[in-house]
């Protein structure tokens, strides 16, 4: 990755927490305005004399609730990701979640519409709930999975930008540059270029479906491997298992904070925190004290 690309990625990471919600807000605001205009024009084409605020209430209430539901959808997807190897196990739970998504969406938007109509001394009628819910679920089902698919593509673009790691392979001719059973570097491919990532600079390793994420200087580099496999290939004097889903670099841990649950949190140099389960807490303290 060139220095310009690295600087651009670093700058984006600093504003990412604002850009991501900003994109969702702009998208659903545009949706509300566009759909409100279309609904109003459709009513006029049918010869109905409809106040302009009614289609605005219909569409804006729906879009507002959908916007507020996005964090819940993304949080659920992070806990039960739809990735290869996990798809069959997790997909059924997402079908159930899409039903809950629809029920919350419809209930909240109908409540908002009733309040809006009440403020105008009118009554809002949603219609036959059984028929309308079936209709709304068809739309919400598409919306629910469209959100997940859209975010998945966004993550894929970020990973392509940051790079994907792989273990060094044995050369076709000549001796290996370093021991392959315990590599000191990882090969990273990013935007058609390759560079070597020193193992000593990895801050932590996180399980991520069929991959593990190597955290280095604020960037995540996915490596196709299991936690058990990568644990056997890294230096046990430097890296220690702290959680079922985390391996930490002892050189980057600055503090171990105990929790009331018996677990703990490990704080790193850059202020980031990773979980430490009670199973590994005592061993981590012993190794960190050495």
PEBELLIN-V716938 format. One record per helix or strand of 2 or more residues. SS is the DSSP state (helix for helix, strand for strand). FROM is the first residue (numbers start at 0). LEN is the number of residues. Records with the same first field share a line. If there is no record, write none. Layout:
BEGIN
SS = FROM-LEN + FROM-LEN
END
This chain:
BEGIN
helix = 2-43 + 51-28 + 86-33 + 128-34 + 179-3 + 198-3 + 226-7 + 249-3 + 277-12
strand = 163-4 + 184-6 + 192-6 + 203-5 + 210-6 + 218-6 + 238-5 + 245-4 + 252-6 + 263-5 + 272-4
END
